[in-house]
């Protein structure tokens, strides 16, 4: 029993240290020795617990995907705007995983995508939520659910993925609470347009019509 507790604690320490290392340097740049030192354990424990560096990487991702699965389930019944803002808040509070995915995108090798099946399953659950919202009339069916999910992901990660662009455009850091409030408000506005199928709000249509009549 004591040995099991030690192994479980060691696994947790290694996964926490590995997340920081993978986020900072990517899979290729990460070093198992550095991970072990951060975790405060012998490097051999990585291979005992996870067999390979890739095995450790895969387990770090699987742990995050399990968390994301709970978040997806908790959004069931939320409108698109609320789900979008919740997703953004989740990404903003967990930038290390966002950076891991960015490093993956920069990997020019053709290594098999780690935890591919689990990722596809999570995306299918998210697309199913979109389809249910479309069928119930709460979300426009004008956009393909595959592409709408891509749009959603882009909106969630754009500020963190391109912090320099965020600063150039807005003069604010993406982790600034003021920026996060501003972006959340923007997300709600975008979500309202998507839910309505891209049609502007009725009061704007009315004002435009009144302005046109006044001009005439």
Secondary structure, DSSP 8 states (H G I E B T S, - for coil): -HHHHHHHHHHHHHHHHHHHHHHHHHHHH--HHHHHHHHTS-THHHHHHHSSHHHHHHHHHHHHHHHHHHHHHHTTT--HHHHHHHHHHHHHT-HHHHHHHHHHHH--S----TTHHHHHHHHHHHHHHHHHHHHTTSS-TTS-HHHHHHHHHHHHHHHHHTHHHHHHHHSS-TT-HHHHHHHHHHHHHHHHHHHTTT---HHHHHHHHHHHHHH-
